[in-house]
Amino acid sequence: MGTIISIGTAVPKYGAKQSTILEFMKAAYNDDTASRKLNILFHNSGIKTRYSILSDFGNYPSENSFFKQNIKVPDVTQRTALFKENASSLAISALKNALQKLNTNMGDLNITHLITVTCTGVYAPGLGAELIEQLDLPDDTFHTAINYMGCNAAFPALNLADMITKTNENAKVLIVCVELCTLHFQPVNNSDNLLANTIFGDGSAAVVVVSDRAARRNQQSGLSLNGFYSLLLNKGKNLMGWNITPNNFEMVLDGGIPDFIGNEVNEVIMKASKKLNTDPLSIDKWAIHPGGKKILDAIKKQTQLSDYDVQYSYKVLSDYGNMSSPTILFVLNEIMKAENTNGETIFSIGFGPGLSIETALLTYVTNRVEKSYVGENADSTKKISAGKKTAEILSYANLHP
């Protein structure tokens, strides 16, 4: 199986507080009814900061660089051109962050496979070919793209990386997720656009995956990929999606998504647990895609997870908003930075158009000799505490209504 040995993250330089973005939105809409709706959505978003490749959202309207007042809304051609101009540099920033954590450089890493992920821009030859050139990777580097799978697209990318490392012990797979969601802003007064304008931001994540044997051989700790489970809930297919219009990539984001996911999540966890041969009560940490505060709240309520268990998801939502595909990797990155014990299990779940649900079971592995856990009492206390919390979270009765 594969092991994630490093996750790097990056956001654009233009960050703005949610309160500042709200003022931009209200000015852009210039509509009292929309402003009242935005006030409610923003103040209940659970988000403090979001980032964009554009300076617009943190400036007064007169200083806007792209969404200028009294000028026709940019069309999809202009937005796609900006994606092409900015996506690779943000992706490389995330990769540099991943390399720093490995204390290595691109030349010594010897990447053999490249998987790019996005749903906010498209062009050919594409981001993969561009990164191969800019990173000076060999011309015969295998590269492929996962496009338009939405917020949970990192899961099939990790699944593919896992398959590659199972067939090639010496493979080194680089996954790059990059989304420039804010490019597709438009001041349309409907629930889908109002909600999308409340929660989405820009970001990128880079993941390095190697075989578990290679990780052990090189004493590289990380997250072992134990298995994946996918589920397509067709009854929710109209709740979430993308439509390409002459103006932009228009988000379909129904307000009923949190309740729908909340009603389905326990059954999904049980099906995934059976497929992955695990017990929900044995899970140590949870990595839930923070699609929005209401989604996290609904999952927490239905599964009886505690604030402790969803802390990483709420933190990423607060600090960055929903960045689509990189977001779950930001959550896993927070877990990798936390205090972890060898053998701890992580259950991850994400949601995307379809309505599709992706899950993954991971295990934290400590392959570095010098990082073997010291302190039996501390370890016992930690495991007992984690077990007690999880037992209180997912009761058998709750998962078997």
C-alpha positions as CSV (number, residue, x, y, z in Angstrom):
1,M,0.0,0.0,0.0
2,G,1.0,3.7,-0.3
3,T,2.1,6.0,2.5
4,I,1.7,9.8,2.5
5,I,5.1,11.1,3.6
6,S,4.5,14.8,3.2
7,I,1.6,17.3,2.6
8,G,2.4,20.8,1.6
9,T,-0.1,23.6,1.5
10,A,-0.2,27.1,0.1
11,V,-2.7,30.0,-0.3
12,P,-2.4,33.2,-2.4
13,K,-1.0,36.3,-0.8
14,Y,-4.3,38.1,-0.7
15,G,-6.0,37.2,2.5
16,A,-9.1,39.0,3.8
17,K,-11.2,38.8,6.9
18,Q,-14.7,37.5,6.4
19,S,-16.0,40.8,7.6
20,T,-14.1,42.7,4.9
21,I,-15.2,40.3,2.2
22,L,-18.8,40.8,3.3
23,E,-18.5,44.5,2.7
24,F,-17.1,43.8,-0.8
25,M,-20.0,41.5,-1.5
26,K,-22.7,43.9,-0.3
27,A,-21.2,46.6,-2.6
28,A,-21.0,44.3,-5.5
29,Y,-24.6,43.2,-5.1
30,N,-25.9,46.7,-4.4
31,D,-29.2,45.1,-3.3
32,D,-30.8,45.5,0.1
33,T,-32.4,42.0,0.0
34,A,-29.1,40.3,-1.0
35,S,-27.3,42.3,1.7
36,R,-29.6,41.0,4.4
37,K,-29.1,37.4,3.3
38,L,-25.3,37.9,3.1
39,N,-25.3,39.3,6.6
40,I,-26.9,36.2,7.9
41,L,-24.8,33.8,5.9
42,F,-21.5,35.4,6.7
43,H,-22.1,35.8,10.4
44,N,-23.0,32.1,10.6
45,S,-20.2,30.8,8.3
46,G,-17.7,29.8,10.9
47,I,-15.0,31.4,8.7
48,K,-12.6,34.1,9.8
49,T,-10.3,34.4,6.8
50,R,-10.3,33.5,3.1
51,Y,-7.6,33.9,0.4
52,S,-7.7,34.8,-3.3
53,I,-5.3,35.3,-6.1
54,L,-7.3,38.6,-6.6
55,S,-6.9,41.6,-4.4
56,D,-10.5,42.6,-5.0
57,F,-12.1,41.0,-2.0
58,G,-9.9,42.9,0.5
59,N,-10.1,46.3,-1.2
60,Y,-12.6,49.0,-1.6
61,P,-14.5,48.6,-4.9
62,S,-12.7,51.5,-6.5
63,E,-9.4,49.6,-6.1
64,N,-10.6,46.4,-7.6
65,S,-8.3,44.7,-10.1
66,F,-10.7,42.3,-11.8
67,F,-14.3,42.8,-10.6
68,K,-14.5,46.5,-11.3
69,Q,-17.5,48.6,-10.6
70,N,-19.8,49.6,-13.4
71,I,-18.0,47.3,-15.9
72,K,-19.4,44.2,-17.4
73,V,-18.8,41.1,-15.4
74,P,-15.7,39.2,-16.7
75,D,-16.5,36.3,-19.0
76,V,-15.4,32.7,-18.7
77,T,-12.5,33.3,-21.1
78,Q,-11.0,36.0,-19.0
79,R,-11.4,33.9,-15.8
80,T,-9.8,30.8,-17.4
81,A,-6.9,33.0,-18.6
82,L,-6.3,34.1,-15.0
83,F,-6.5,30.4,-13.8
84,K,-3.8,29.5,-16.4
85,E,-1.7,32.4,-15.3
86,N,-1.8,31.7,-11.6
87,A,-2.5,28.0,-11.0
88,S,1.0,26.5,-11.5
89,S,2.7,29.1,-9.3
90,L,0.4,28.3,-6.4
91,A,0.8,24.6,-6.9
92,I,4.6,25.0,-6.9
93,S,4.4,26.9,-3.6
94,A,2.5,24.0,-2.1
95,L,5.1,21.6,-3.4
96,K,8.0,23.7,-1.9
97,N,6.2,23.4,1.4
98,A,6.0,19.6,1.1
99,L,9.7,19.4,0.1
100,Q,10.7,21.6,3.2
101,K,9.0,19.0,5.4
102,L,11.0,16.3,3.8
103,N,14.2,18.3,4.0
104,T,14.9,17.6,0.4
105,N,14.8,19.2,-3.0
106,M,12.9,18.4,-6.2
107,G,16.0,16.9,-7.9
108,D,16.7,14.5,-5.1
109,L,13.0,13.5,-4.7
110,N,12.9,11.8,-8.2
111,I,9.1,12.0,-8.8
112,T,7.9,9.3,-11.2
113,H,4.2,10.0,-11.4
114,L,2.2,13.3,-11.3
115,I,-1.5,13.6,-10.7
116,T,-3.1,17.1,-10.9
117,V,-6.6,17.9,-9.6
118,T,-8.8,20.8,-10.2
119,C,-12.4,21.8,-11.0
120,T,-12.0,25.6,-11.3
121,G,-10.0,25.9,-14.6
122,V,-9.1,23.8,-17.6
123,Y,-6.8,24.2,-20.6
124,A,-4.6,21.9,-22.7
125,P,-1.8,20.7,-22.6
126,G,-2.8,21.5,-19.1
127,L,-1.4,22.0,-15.6
128,G,0.4,18.6,-15.5
129,A,2.5,19.3,-18.6
130,E,3.2,22.8,-17.3
131,L,4.4,21.6,-14.0
132,I,6.6,18.9,-15.6
133,E,8.3,21.7,-17.6
134,Q,8.6,24.2,-14.8
135,L,9.8,21.6,-12.3
136,D,12.3,20.2,-14.9
137,L,10.8,16.7,-14.4
138,P,11.9,14.0,-16.9
139,D,9.9,14.0,-20.2
140,D,8.7,10.5,-19.6
141,T,7.1,11.3,-16.2
142,F,3.7,9.7,-16.1
143,H,1.0,12.4,-15.6
144,T,-2.7,12.4,-15.5
145,A,-5.5,14.8,-14.4
146,I,-8.6,14.5,-12.3
147,N,-11.0,17.3,-13.2
148,Y,-14.5,18.4,-12.2
149,M,-15.0,15.9,-9.4
150,G,-15.4,18.8,-7.0
151,C,-14.6,19.0,-3.3
152,N,-13.8,15.3,-2.8
153,A,-11.5,14.9,-5.8
154,A,-8.4,14.4,-3.6
155,F,-9.8,11.0,-2.6
156,P,-9.6,9.4,-6.1
157,A,-6.2,11.0,-6.5
158,L,-4.9,9.3,-3.4
159,N,-6.6,6.1,-4.4
160,L,-4.8,6.2,-7.8
161,A,-1.5,7.0,-6.1
162,D,-2.1,4.0,-3.8
163,M,-2.7,1.7,-6.8
164,I,0.5,3.0,-8.5
165,T,2.7,2.3,-5.4
166,K,1.2,-1.2,-5.0
167,T,2.3,-2.1,-8.5
168,N,5.6,-0.2,-8.4
169,E,7.5,-0.3,-5.1
170,N,9.9,2.4,-6.2
171,A,7.2,4.9,-7.5
172,K,7.2,8.4,-6.1
173,V,3.8,10.0,-6.7
174,L,3.1,13.7,-6.5
175,I,-0.5,14.8,-6.2
176,V,-1.2,18.5,-6.7
177,C,-4.6,20.0,-6.0
178,V,-5.1,23.6,-6.9
179,E,-8.4,25.5,-6.9
180,L,-9.0,29.2,-7.7
181,C,-12.7,29.3,-6.6
182,T,-12.8,33.1,-6.2
183,L,-12.3,33.6,-9.9
184,H,-15.9,32.5,-10.5
185,F,-17.6,35.1,-8.3
186,Q,-20.7,36.7,-9.7
187,P,-23.2,38.9,-7.8
188,V,-26.3,36.9,-8.6
189,N,-29.1,37.0,-6.0
190,N,-30.0,33.4,-5.7
191,S,-29.3,30.9,-2.9
192,D,-26.6,29.0,-4.8
193,N,-24.4,32.0,-5.6
194,L,-25.0,33.7,-2.2
195,L,-23.8,30.5,-0.4
196,A,-20.9,30.0,-2.7
197,N,-19.8,33.6,-2.3
198,T,-19.9,33.1,1.5
199,I,-17.6,30.0,1.9
200,F,-15.2,29.4,-1.0
201,G,-11.6,30.5,-1.2
202,D,-8.4,29.7,-3.1
203,G,-5.7,27.2,-2.1
204,S,-3.4,24.4,-3.2
205,A,-2.0,21.2,-1.6
206,A,0.8,18.9,-2.7
207,V,1.1,15.4,-1.5
208,V,4.0,13.0,-1.9
209,V,3.0,9.3,-1.8
210,V,5.5,6.3,-1.8
211,S,5.1,2.6,-1.2
212,D,4.9,1.5,2.4
213,R,8.1,-0.6,1.9
214,A,10.0,2.5,0.6
215,A,8.7,4.5,3.6
216,R,10.0,1.9,6.0
217,R,13.3,1.5,4.1
218,N,13.9,5.3,4.2
219,Q,12.5,5.7,7.8
220,Q,9.8,8.1,6.6
221,S,6.8,8.5,8.8
222,G,3.4,9.5,7.5
223,L,-0.1,8.3,6.8
224,S,-0.5,4.8,5.5
225,L,-3.4,4.4,3.0
226,N,-5.3,1.4,4.2
227,G,-8.3,1.6,1.8
228,F,-11.0,3.6,0.1
229,Y,-14.8,3.5,-0.2
230,S,-16.9,5.5,-2.6
231,L,-20.7,5.9,-2.7
232,L,-22.8,7.7,-5.3
233,L,-26.2,8.8,-3.9
234,N,-28.2,9.6,-7.0
235,K,-31.1,10.9,-5.0
236,G,-28.9,13.9,-4.2
237,K,-27.6,14.5,-7.7
238,N,-29.3,17.9,-8.1
239,L,-28.0,19.3,-4.8
240,M,-24.4,20.0,-5.9
241,G,-22.6,20.6,-9.2
242,W,-21.0,22.9,-11.7
243,N,-22.4,24.5,-14.8
244,I,-20.2,26.3,-17.3
245,T,-21.8,29.5,-18.5
246,P,-20.6,32.3,-20.8
247,N,-19.7,34.2,-17.6
248,N,-18.2,31.6,-15.3
249,F,-18.2,28.1,-13.7
250,E,-21.5,28.5,-11.9
251,M,-21.8,26.6,-8.6
252,V,-24.9,24.6,-7.8
253,L,-25.1,24.5,-4.1
254,D,-28.5,23.6,-2.6
255,G,-29.2,24.8,0.9
256,G,-30.5,21.3,1.7
257,I,-27.1,19.7,1.5
258,P,-26.3,19.7,5.2
259,D,-29.5,17.9,6.2
260,F,-29.1,15.4,3.3
261,I,-25.6,14.6,4.3
262,G,-26.5,14.5,8.0
263,N,-29.3,12.0,7.3
264,E,-27.0,9.7,5.3
265,V,-23.7,9.9,7.1
266,N,-24.2,7.2,9.7
267,E,-25.2,4.6,7.1
268,V,-22.2,5.7,4.9
269,I,-19.8,5.2,7.9
270,M,-21.2,1.8,8.5
271,K,-20.9,0.7,4.9
272,A,-17.4,2.1,4.7
273,S,-16.4,0.4,7.9
274,K,-17.6,-2.9,6.6
275,K,-15.8,-2.5,3.3
276,L,-12.6,-1.3,5.1
277,N,-12.8,-4.0,7.8
278,T,-12.8,-1.5,10.7
279,D,-15.0,-0.5,13.6
280,P,-16.1,3.1,13.9
281,L,-15.6,2.9,17.6
282,S,-11.9,2.2,17.0
283,I,-11.2,5.4,15.0
284,D,-8.7,7.7,16.8
285,K,-9.0,10.8,14.6
286,W,-11.5,12.2,12.1
287,A,-10.8,14.1,8.9
288,I,-14.1,15.5,7.6
289,H,-14.2,17.8,4.6
290,P,-15.4,21.2,5.9
291,G,-17.8,22.0,3.1
292,G,-19.4,24.5,5.4
293,K,-20.2,25.0,9.1
294,K,-23.7,23.6,8.7
295,I,-22.4,20.4,7.1
296,L,-19.9,19.9,10.0
297,D,-22.6,20.7,12.5
298,A,-25.0,18.2,10.9
299,I,-22.4,15.4,10.9
300,K,-21.3,16.1,14.4
301,K,-24.9,16.0,15.6
302,Q,-25.8,12.8,13.8
303,T,-22.7,10.8,14.6
304,Q,-22.4,12.3,18.1
305,L,-18.8,13.3,17.5
306,S,-17.3,15.7,19.9
307,D,-15.7,19.1,19.3
308,Y,-12.4,17.4,19.9
309,D,-12.9,15.0,17.0
310,V,-13.9,17.7,14.5
311,Q,-11.3,20.3,15.7
312,Y,-9.1,19.9,12.6
313,S,-12.0,20.4,10.2
314,Y,-13.4,23.4,12.0
315,K,-9.9,25.0,12.2
316,V,-9.3,24.7,8.4
317,L,-12.8,26.1,7.7
318,S,-12.1,29.0,10.0
319,D,-8.7,29.8,8.7
320,Y,-9.3,29.3,4.9
321,G,-12.9,28.6,4.1
322,N,-13.8,25.8,1.7
323,M,-11.1,25.6,-1.1
324,S,-12.8,22.6,-2.8
325,S,-10.4,19.7,-3.6
326,P,-7.3,20.8,-1.5
327,T,-9.4,21.3,1.6
328,I,-9.4,17.7,3.0
329,L,-5.6,17.7,2.5
330,F,-5.3,20.8,4.6
331,V,-7.3,18.8,7.3
332,L,-5.0,15.8,7.0
333,N,-2.0,18.2,7.2
334,E,-3.3,19.5,10.5
335,I,-3.5,15.9,11.7
336,M,0.0,15.2,10.6
337,K,1.2,18.2,12.5
338,A,-0.6,17.1,15.7
339,E,0.7,14.7,18.3
340,N,0.3,11.2,16.9
341,T,1.0,7.8,18.1
342,N,2.2,4.9,15.9
343,G,-0.8,2.9,14.8
344,E,-3.5,5.6,15.3
345,T,-6.3,5.4,12.7
346,I,-7.8,8.2,10.8
347,F,-11.2,8.1,9.0
348,S,-11.6,10.7,6.3
349,I,-14.8,11.6,4.5
350,G,-15.6,14.1,1.7
351,F,-18.6,15.1,-0.4
352,G,-18.9,16.2,-4.0
353,P,-21.3,16.5,-7.0
354,G,-23.4,13.5,-7.7
355,L,-24.0,13.5,-4.8
356,S,-20.8,11.5,-4.3
357,I,-19.3,10.5,-1.0
358,E,-15.6,9.5,-0.7
359,T,-14.0,7.9,2.3
360,A,-10.6,6.7,3.3
361,L,-9.0,4.8,6.2
362,L,-5.5,5.9,7.1
363,T,-3.0,4.9,9.8
364,Y,-0.3,7.0,11.3
365,V,3.0,5.1,11.0
366,T,6.3,6.1,12.7
367,N,9.1,4.6,10.6
368,R,11.8,6.9,12.0
369,V,13.8,5.0,14.6
370,E,14.5,8.2,16.6
371,K,10.8,9.0,16.8
372,S,9.7,5.8,18.5
373,Y,7.2,6.7,21.2
374,V,8.6,7.2,24.6
375,G,6.6,7.3,27.8
376,E,4.3,4.3,28.3
377,N,2.1,6.1,30.8
378,A,1.5,9.0,28.4
379,D,0.8,6.6,25.6
380,S,-1.7,4.6,27.7
381,T,-3.5,7.8,28.8
382,K,-3.7,9.1,25.3
383,K,-5.1,5.8,23.9
384,I,-7.6,5.4,26.7
385,S,-8.7,9.1,26.3
386,A,-9.1,8.7,22.6
387,G,-11.0,5.4,22.9
388,K,-13.3,6.9,25.5
389,K,-14.0,9.9,23.4
390,T,-14.8,7.7,20.3
391,A,-17.0,5.4,22.3
392,E,-19.0,8.3,23.5
393,I,-19.2,9.7,19.9
394,L,-20.5,6.8,17.8
395,S,-22.9,4.7,19.9
396,Y,-24.0,1.4,18.4
397,A,-27.6,2.5,18.7
398,N,-26.9,5.7,16.8
399,L,-25.2,3.9,13.9
400,H,-27.9,1.2,13.8
401,P,-31.2,3.2,14.0
